[in-house]
Amino acid sequence: MSRQRTPDGPPPPPPVQKLRIRYARRGRLRFSSSRDFARAIERALRRAGVPMAFSAGFHPHPKISYAGAAPTGAASEAEYFEISVTERVDPERVRVALDESLPDGLNILEVVEARTGSLAERLQASEWEIAFPGTDPERVRAAVEQLLAVEAAPVTRVFKNGPKTFDAREPIVAAEVRVEEGPDSARYAILRVVVQHTTPVVRPDDILTALRSVADLESAVSPVVTRRAQGLLQTAPARVADPLAADKEAVGS
């Protein structure tokens, strides 16, 4: 039996601190893919001089963990990832340095030290806003009421291993439509919807597909999608709570 090869030299320094980071994806950068962001963040971490921890082996890579990324094309104010570092750092200094090293549209909003539990387990639900420019607000409101009234709204999405049909209605915990006035004084509808994370995760495009299927809702202009929050699911009223709150409280205690 051949002996397993091991890399030459000493092992990489062990991580001594884990940081949890919330960032926003805005403007044209909402069209960047998860892979695009991963490349951008690795370059930014190097430019910012963050003392990253690396994996062992022949092809070491920085210890970065991404969680619950929004689909390409959706803006977001609540994207998260974690990094491990080999020296203790000040989270606020990392936030500033990292934000300055990223392009406009990828904005680092918060950096906190991981103190408790698992971040992935706290990302239980998302709050989305879907704006419908060019569509009669009352038509949108009626379509949402029709969707909420049905027991199930099956939709089909193509995955890597082929098409899969699943229910887009059950994970919707709450939905409401408000009407706002745009820059041209036209009224348009904004759907706020709280969606519990399931397998597969129901995305905004699945909800739009369900609205077309159940209520024949077609939009003359492509809806604009923004994730406003991602985190712990709370009820009465339905909302999404900050997943970093426990870490912040642990620092202050």
Residue frames relative to the residue before (quaternion, step in Angstrom):
aa qw qx qy qz dx dy dz
M 1.0000 0.0000 0.0000 0.0000 0.00 0.00 0.00
S 0.4218 -0.7213 0.4885 0.2512 3.57 -0.82 1.02
R 0.4919 -0.6621 0.4850 0.2905 3.52 -1.11 0.75
Q 0.4778 -0.6728 0.4815 0.2952 3.58 -0.97 0.87
R 0.4125 -0.7166 0.5074 0.2424 3.55 -0.86 1.00
T 0.1196 -0.7645 0.6282 0.0814 3.54 -1.16 0.62
P 0.5619 -0.6151 0.4235 0.3558 3.60 -1.02 0.69
D 0.5016 -0.6282 0.5033 0.3169 3.55 -1.17 0.66
G 0.7423 0.4260 -0.2972 0.4232 3.54 -1.26 0.41
P 0.6673 -0.5141 0.3589 0.4020 3.55 -1.30 0.20
P 0.5750 -0.5726 0.4385 0.3862 3.59 -1.19 0.42
P 0.6043 -0.5640 0.3967 0.3993 3.62 -1.15 0.45
P 0.6010 -0.5605 0.4118 0.3938 3.61 -1.13 0.56
P 0.4821 -0.6837 0.4586 0.2995 3.61 -0.95 0.78
P 0.5349 -0.6048 0.4670 0.3606 3.61 -1.15 0.48
V 0.1722 -0.7926 0.5776 0.0925 3.58 -1.05 0.76
Q 0.7862 0.1433 -0.0695 0.5971 3.60 1.25 -0.20
K 0.1605 -0.7614 0.6195 0.1032 3.55 -1.13 0.74
L 0.1619 -0.7884 0.5900 0.0645 3.57 -0.97 0.93
R 0.2147 -0.7509 0.6136 0.1165 3.54 -1.11 0.82
I 0.1167 -0.8382 0.5319 -0.0289 3.53 -0.69 1.17
R 0.1526 -0.7552 0.6318 0.0848 3.55 -1.00 0.94
Y 0.0120 0.8036 -0.5943 0.0312 3.54 -0.89 0.93
A 0.3679 -0.7069 0.5625 0.2203 3.55 -1.32 0.39
R 0.1845 -0.7361 0.6407 0.1163 3.52 -1.26 0.61
R 0.0363 0.8479 -0.5164 0.1148 3.56 -0.24 1.31
G 0.8251 0.2677 -0.1706 0.4673 3.53 -1.37 0.24
R 0.8324 -0.1645 0.1336 0.5121 3.55 -1.03 -0.83
L 0.5875 0.6014 -0.3683 0.3969 3.60 1.18 -0.49
R 0.5018 0.6347 -0.4471 0.3814 3.61 1.22 -0.12
F 0.6475 0.5101 -0.3187 0.4679 3.58 1.23 -0.36
S 0.4923 0.6358 -0.4505 0.3878 3.61 1.24 0.08
S 0.4191 -0.7088 0.5126 0.2433 3.55 -1.02 0.80
S 0.6796 -0.4611 0.3641 0.4392 3.55 -1.29 0.16
R 0.6406 0.5177 -0.3272 0.4633 3.58 1.04 -0.72
D 0.6136 0.5406 -0.3426 0.4625 3.59 1.04 -0.78
F 0.6755 0.4881 -0.3020 0.4628 3.57 0.91 -0.93
A 0.6265 0.5450 -0.3500 0.4335 3.60 0.93 -0.82
R 0.6583 0.4903 -0.3150 0.4765 3.59 0.96 -0.81
A 0.6585 0.5148 -0.3135 0.4506 3.58 0.95 -0.90
I 0.6908 0.4789 -0.3038 0.4485 3.60 0.87 -0.88
E 0.6288 0.5240 -0.3550 0.4517 3.62 0.99 -0.65
R 0.6455 0.4975 -0.3211 0.4823 3.59 1.00 -0.76
A 0.6595 0.5152 -0.3090 0.4519 3.58 0.97 -0.88
L 0.6290 0.5326 -0.3376 0.4547 3.60 0.99 -0.75
R 0.6463 0.4996 -0.3211 0.4791 3.59 1.03 -0.75
R 0.6753 0.4949 -0.3053 0.4538 3.60 0.88 -0.93
A 0.6923 0.4806 -0.2718 0.4646 3.57 1.05 -0.79
G 0.4299 -0.7324 0.4409 0.2906 3.60 1.25 -0.13
V 0.2962 0.7548 -0.5314 0.2454 3.60 1.09 0.63
P 0.3863 -0.7487 0.4873 0.2299 3.65 -0.72 1.02
M 0.1053 -0.8601 0.4982 0.0312 3.55 0.44 1.26
A 0.3720 -0.6621 0.6005 0.2502 3.52 -1.25 0.63
F 0.1954 -0.7864 0.5798 0.0849 3.56 -1.08 0.80
S 0.5352 -0.5969 0.4887 0.3441 3.52 -1.26 0.47
A 0.5012 -0.6227 0.4998 0.3336 3.57 -1.29 0.33
G 0.5412 0.6390 -0.4480 0.3133 3.57 -1.30 -0.02
F 0.7078 -0.4708 0.3319 0.4089 3.53 -1.37 -0.02
H 0.7724 0.2388 -0.1339 0.5732 3.60 1.16 -0.50
P 0.0680 -0.8356 0.5442 0.0319 3.63 0.44 1.17
H 0.0504 -0.7824 0.6203 0.0239 3.54 -1.09 0.73
P 0.5982 -0.5894 0.3894 0.3783 3.61 -1.08 0.62
K 0.4563 -0.6905 0.4943 0.2659 3.55 -1.06 0.80
I 0.2062 0.7454 -0.5877 0.2375 3.51 -0.06 1.43
S 0.0790 -0.7923 0.6047 0.0182 3.55 -0.91 0.93
Y 0.1828 -0.7887 0.5826 0.0720 3.57 -0.73 1.14
A 0.0666 -0.8134 0.5778 0.0009 3.57 -1.04 0.77
G 0.8908 0.0513 -0.0239 0.4510 3.53 -1.08 0.87
A 0.1582 0.8247 -0.5312 0.1126 3.60 0.91 0.82
A 0.4866 -0.6487 0.5071 0.2920 3.56 -1.11 0.77
P 0.5642 -0.5991 0.4311 0.3700 3.61 -1.12 0.53
T 0.6223 -0.5412 0.4149 0.3842 3.55 -1.21 0.54
G 0.7386 0.3700 -0.2980 0.4783 3.56 -0.90 1.00
A 0.6679 0.4569 -0.2939 0.5086 3.57 1.25 -0.33
A 0.3605 -0.6844 0.5861 0.2409 3.55 -1.01 0.83
S 0.0525 -0.8119 0.5813 0.0137 3.57 -1.18 0.41
E 0.2237 -0.7404 0.6203 0.1306 3.51 -1.23 0.70
A 0.7584 0.3425 -0.1635 0.5298 3.59 1.25 0.05
E 0.2683 0.7166 -0.5875 0.2634 3.55 0.43 1.30
Y 0.1511 -0.8219 0.5482 0.0325 3.59 -1.03 0.78
F 0.1136 0.7459 -0.6562 0.0096 3.50 -1.31 0.52
E 0.3103 -0.7340 0.5778 0.1764 3.57 -1.32 0.35
I 0.0741 -0.7697 0.6303 0.0689 3.55 -1.19 0.58
S 0.2591 -0.7281 0.6100 0.1752 3.54 -1.28 0.48
V 0.1346 -0.8052 0.5764 0.0363 3.57 -0.95 0.91
T 0.4688 -0.7070 0.4729 0.2383 3.54 -1.22 0.62
E 0.7298 0.2493 -0.2052 0.6026 3.59 1.32 0.00
R 0.5135 -0.6272 0.4717 0.3471 3.57 -1.06 0.62
V 0.0790 -0.8050 0.5878 -0.0147 3.56 -0.89 1.01
D 0.5037 -0.6081 0.5153 0.3332 3.52 -1.33 0.31
P 0.4499 -0.7276 0.4369 0.2781 3.65 -0.50 1.11
E 0.6598 0.5065 -0.3277 0.4480 3.61 0.94 -0.79
R 0.6324 0.5142 -0.3417 0.4679 3.61 1.00 -0.68
V 0.6269 0.5184 -0.3327 0.4770 3.57 1.03 -0.74
R 0.6300 0.5427 -0.3393 0.4398 3.59 0.95 -0.83
V 0.6843 0.4836 -0.2905 0.4621 3.57 0.82 -0.99
A 0.6902 0.4882 -0.2912 0.4476 3.59 0.80 -1.00
L 0.6749 0.4917 -0.2961 0.4637 3.57 0.96 -0.86
D 0.6388 0.5300 -0.3242 0.4538 3.57 0.99 -0.83
E 0.6670 0.4993 -0.2957 0.4673 3.58 1.00 -0.83
S 0.6950 0.4851 -0.2699 0.4570 3.59 1.14 -0.54
L 0.6528 0.4976 -0.3100 0.4797 3.60 1.26 -0.15
P 0.5587 -0.6027 0.4345 0.3687 3.62 -1.11 0.49
D 0.6229 -0.5180 0.4233 0.4057 3.57 -1.26 0.44
G 0.6980 0.4077 -0.3371 0.4826 3.53 -0.87 1.02
L 0.6866 0.2528 -0.2320 0.6409 3.54 1.33 -0.25
N 0.0301 0.8417 -0.5281 0.1085 3.54 -0.15 1.35
I 0.3159 -0.7363 0.5703 0.1811 3.56 -0.82 1.04
L 0.1936 -0.8332 0.5139 0.0641 3.58 -0.47 1.22
E 0.8071 -0.0174 0.0529 0.5877 3.59 0.97 -0.82
V 0.0195 -0.7432 0.6673 0.0434 3.53 -1.24 0.61
V 0.0486 0.7941 -0.6029 0.0597 3.59 -0.73 1.04
E 0.5030 -0.6215 0.4994 0.3337 3.54 -1.21 0.49
A 0.4351 -0.6842 0.5202 0.2682 3.57 -0.94 0.92
R 0.0433 -0.8284 0.5580 -0.0219 3.55 -0.60 1.15
T 0.8242 0.1315 -0.0253 0.5502 3.60 1.00 -0.74
G 0.8957 0.1230 -0.0442 0.4249 3.52 -1.29 0.58
S 0.5929 -0.5584 0.4634 0.3492 3.48 -1.41 -0.32
L 0.4522 -0.6853 0.4959 0.2827 3.58 -0.86 0.93
A 0.6452 0.5442 -0.3329 0.4202 3.60 0.86 -0.93
E 0.6693 0.5040 -0.3087 0.4502 3.60 0.99 -0.77
R 0.6559 0.5089 -0.3143 0.4605 3.60 1.20 -0.40
L 0.6127 0.5349 -0.3625 0.4551 3.60 1.19 -0.27
Q 0.0619 0.8620 -0.4915 0.1077 3.52 0.50 1.30
A 0.8117 0.0448 0.0272 0.5817 3.60 1.13 -0.57
S 0.2331 -0.7481 0.6018 0.1545 3.54 -1.34 0.31
E 0.2312 -0.7149 0.6355 0.1781 3.53 -1.25 0.54
W 0.0956 -0.8114 0.5765 -0.0047 3.54 -0.65 1.20
E 0.1706 -0.7197 0.6561 0.1499 3.51 -1.32 0.49
I 0.0636 -0.7804 0.6220 0.0067 3.55 -0.87 1.02
A 0.1550 -0.8013 0.5747 0.0592 3.58 -0.50 1.21
F 0.2021 -0.7927 0.5716 0.0630 3.56 -1.00 0.95
P 0.0450 -0.8092 0.5854 0.0190 3.64 0.26 1.14
G 0.8129 0.2754 -0.1973 0.4738 3.55 -1.04 0.77
T 0.6617 0.4528 -0.3111 0.5102 3.59 1.26 0.21
D 0.5558 -0.6208 0.4373 0.3382 3.57 -0.96 0.90
P 0.4572 -0.7131 0.4523 0.2791 3.64 -0.58 1.09
E 0.6586 0.5030 -0.3280 0.4535 3.60 0.96 -0.76
R 0.6006 0.5376 -0.3611 0.4689 3.57 1.13 -0.56
V 0.6401 0.5096 -0.3225 0.4761 3.59 1.00 -0.78
R 0.6557 0.5210 -0.3155 0.4462 3.58 0.88 -0.93
A 0.6657 0.4996 -0.3021 0.4646 3.59 0.94 -0.89
A 0.6479 0.5220 -0.3218 0.4517 3.59 1.00 -0.81
V 0.6451 0.5113 -0.3211 0.4683 3.60 0.98 -0.82
E 0.6346 0.5204 -0.3303 0.4663 3.61 1.00 -0.78
Q 0.6399 0.5152 -0.3264 0.4675 3.59 1.02 -0.76
L 0.6510 0.5115 -0.3224 0.4590 3.58 0.97 -0.80
L 0.6749 0.4937 -0.2996 0.4594 3.58 0.92 -0.86
A 0.6534 0.5431 -0.3087 0.4276 3.59 1.15 -0.56
V 0.6537 0.5122 -0.3344 0.4456 3.61 1.13 -0.42
E 0.5358 -0.6342 0.4552 0.3217 3.56 -1.20 0.54
A 0.8015 0.0020 0.0312 0.5972 3.58 1.04 -0.72
A 0.0950 -0.7666 0.6331 0.0501 3.54 -1.21 0.65
P 0.1435 -0.8297 0.5342 0.0748 3.60 0.13 1.24
V 0.0226 -0.7660 0.6424 -0.0073 3.56 -1.05 0.90
T 0.2691 -0.7528 0.5798 0.1570 3.55 -1.23 0.49
R 0.0212 -0.7801 0.6250 -0.0194 3.54 -0.96 0.96
V 0.4051 -0.7067 0.5247 0.2473 3.57 -1.06 0.71
F 0.1305 -0.7778 0.6137 0.0373 3.56 -0.82 1.10
K 0.7363 -0.4068 0.2882 0.4575 3.58 -1.28 0.03
N 0.7518 0.3606 -0.2053 0.5125 3.57 1.06 -0.74
G 0.7585 -0.3708 0.1946 0.4992 3.58 1.21 0.46
P 0.6939 -0.4727 0.3340 0.4284 3.60 -1.29 0.06
K 0.0442 -0.7800 0.6240 0.0132 3.55 -1.16 0.71
T 0.2399 -0.7630 0.5869 0.1257 3.57 -1.00 0.91
F 0.0790 0.7868 -0.6036 0.1015 3.58 -0.91 0.97
D 0.5685 -0.6156 0.4404 0.3224 3.56 -1.32 0.35
A 0.2305 -0.7887 0.5581 0.1153 3.58 -0.74 1.08
R 0.6062 0.5962 -0.3543 0.3893 3.62 1.21 -0.22
E 0.6714 0.5503 -0.3289 0.3718 3.61 0.74 -0.99
P 0.6978 0.4723 -0.3165 0.4358 3.68 0.85 -0.74
I 0.5483 0.6002 -0.4186 0.4049 3.63 1.19 -0.21
V 0.2191 -0.8086 0.5393 0.0853 3.56 -0.43 1.28
A 0.7865 -0.0743 0.0799 0.6078 3.59 1.05 -0.77
A 0.0311 0.7827 -0.6209 0.0282 3.55 -1.18 0.63
E 0.0881 0.7839 -0.6103 0.0724 3.56 -0.98 0.84
V 0.2749 -0.7561 0.5762 0.1439 3.55 -1.15 0.67
R 0.0510 -0.7635 0.6428 0.0363 3.54 -0.98 0.90
V 0.3327 -0.7397 0.5546 0.1862 3.55 -1.20 0.51
E 0.0506 -0.7940 0.6058 -0.0013 3.57 -0.90 0.99
E 0.4126 -0.6856 0.5421 0.2564 3.54 -1.31 0.36
G 0.3474 -0.7664 0.5101 0.1781 3.54 -0.78 1.06
P 0.7403 -0.4061 0.2915 0.4496 3.61 -1.30 0.01
D 0.7092 0.4276 -0.2556 0.4988 3.58 1.15 -0.62
S 0.5424 -0.6479 0.3600 0.3955 3.59 1.36 0.36
A 0.4805 0.6445 -0.4583 0.3791 3.59 1.23 0.22
R 0.3966 -0.7018 0.5401 0.2420 3.57 -1.08 0.74
Y 0.0461 0.7933 -0.6065 0.0270 3.55 -1.01 0.80
A 0.4817 -0.6889 0.4814 0.2483 3.53 -1.23 0.62
I 0.1057 -0.7491 0.6498 0.0739 3.53 -1.20 0.70
L 0.2165 -0.7716 0.5905 0.0951 3.54 -0.73 1.14
R 0.1209 -0.7460 0.6515 0.0658 3.56 -0.87 1.04
V 0.0536 0.8135 -0.5728 0.0858 3.54 -0.66 1.09
V 0.2228 -0.7456 0.6171 0.1167 3.55 -1.00 0.95
V 0.0572 -0.8208 0.5670 -0.0392 3.55 -0.61 1.20
Q 0.3492 -0.7245 0.5563 0.2090 3.56 -0.78 1.04
H 0.4537 -0.6859 0.4972 0.2767 3.58 -0.98 0.84
T 0.0049 -0.7800 0.6239 -0.0484 3.53 -0.80 1.09
T 0.4217 -0.6583 0.5396 0.3125 3.56 -1.31 -0.20
P 0.4579 -0.3527 -0.7766 0.2507 1.56 -0.89 2.34
V 0.5951 -0.5581 0.4333 0.3829 3.57 -1.25 0.41
V 0.3634 -0.7100 0.5601 0.2238 3.57 -0.92 0.94
R 0.1851 -0.8096 0.5544 0.0544 3.55 -0.62 1.22
P 0.6955 -0.4708 0.3222 0.4368 3.62 -1.21 0.26
D 0.6488 0.5138 -0.3389 0.4474 3.61 0.97 -0.74
D 0.5964 0.5384 -0.3633 0.4716 3.60 1.19 -0.48
I 0.6380 0.5144 -0.3209 0.4748 3.59 1.04 -0.78
L 0.6454 0.5060 -0.3214 0.4734 3.59 0.99 -0.80
T 0.6253 0.5218 -0.3326 0.4755 3.59 1.04 -0.73
A 0.6533 0.5087 -0.3103 0.4671 3.59 0.98 -0.85
L 0.6426 0.5162 -0.3251 0.4637 3.61 1.00 -0.76
R 0.6387 0.5000 -0.3297 0.4831 3.59 1.05 -0.66
S 0.6883 0.4980 -0.2842 0.4443 3.56 0.94 -0.91
V 0.7437 0.4214 -0.2261 0.4672 3.57 0.85 -1.01
A 0.8370 0.1899 -0.0433 0.5114 3.58 0.86 -0.98
D 0.4232 -0.7260 0.4518 0.2995 3.60 1.28 0.18
L 0.2991 0.7651 -0.5132 0.2485 3.59 1.01 0.82
E 0.0072 0.7770 -0.6275 0.0495 3.54 -0.66 1.16
S 0.2353 -0.7763 0.5719 0.1219 3.56 -0.96 0.90
A 0.4597 -0.6929 0.4861 0.2688 3.58 -0.88 0.99
V 0.7567 0.2222 -0.1209 0.6029 3.57 1.16 -0.67
S 0.5715 -0.6079 0.4131 0.3649 3.59 -0.97 0.78
P 0.4685 -0.6729 0.4888 0.2979 3.63 -0.82 0.92
V 0.3328 -0.7212 0.5755 0.1947 3.56 -1.19 0.65
V 0.1505 -0.8298 0.5371 0.0181 3.57 -0.58 1.21
T 0.0379 0.7839 -0.6177 0.0492 3.57 -0.98 0.95
R 0.2777 -0.7180 0.6071 0.1970 3.56 -0.95 0.86
R 0.2466 -0.7982 0.5387 0.1084 3.57 -0.64 1.17
A 0.8076 -0.0140 0.0450 0.5878 3.60 1.04 -0.68
Q 0.0252 -0.7550 0.6550 0.0163 3.52 -1.30 0.51
G 0.4361 0.7020 -0.4739 0.3041 3.57 -0.75 0.94
L 0.8141 -0.2296 0.2006 0.4943 3.52 -1.16 -0.75
L 0.3753 -0.7235 0.5367 0.2184 3.56 -0.95 0.92
Q 0.0249 -0.7802 0.6248 -0.0136 3.57 -0.84 1.04
T 0.2487 -0.7746 0.5669 0.1298 3.56 -1.11 0.68
A 0.8340 0.2759 -0.1922 0.4375 3.52 -1.47 0.20
P 0.3272 -0.5523 -0.6104 0.4639 1.57 1.00 2.30
A 0.6273 -0.5400 0.4023 0.3912 3.53 -1.28 0.41
R 0.2160 0.7564 -0.5954 0.1636 3.55 -0.85 0.99
V 0.4045 -0.6862 0.5495 0.2522 3.53 -1.35 0.19
A 0.2398 -0.8050 0.5327 0.1038 3.57 -0.62 1.16
D 0.6562 -0.5464 0.3783 0.3574 3.54 -1.26 0.65
P 0.3285 -0.7708 0.5068 0.2030 3.64 -0.60 1.05
L 0.6628 0.4979 -0.3079 0.4670 3.61 1.24 -0.27
A 0.4099 0.7492 -0.4527 0.2564 3.58 1.27 -0.13
A 0.6623 0.5148 -0.3203 0.4402 3.61 0.89 -0.88
D 0.6446 0.5103 -0.3234 0.4685 3.60 1.03 -0.72
K 0.6447 0.5137 -0.3177 0.4686 3.59 1.01 -0.81
E 0.6586 0.5047 -0.3086 0.4651 3.58 0.96 -0.86
A 0.6378 0.5292 -0.3315 0.4507 3.59 1.01 -0.78
V 0.6287 0.5231 -0.3318 0.4701 3.60 1.07 -0.71
G 0.7224 0.4591 -0.2503 0.4524 3.58 0.94 -0.86
S 0.6202 0.5726 -0.3515 0.4049 3.60 1.17 -0.43
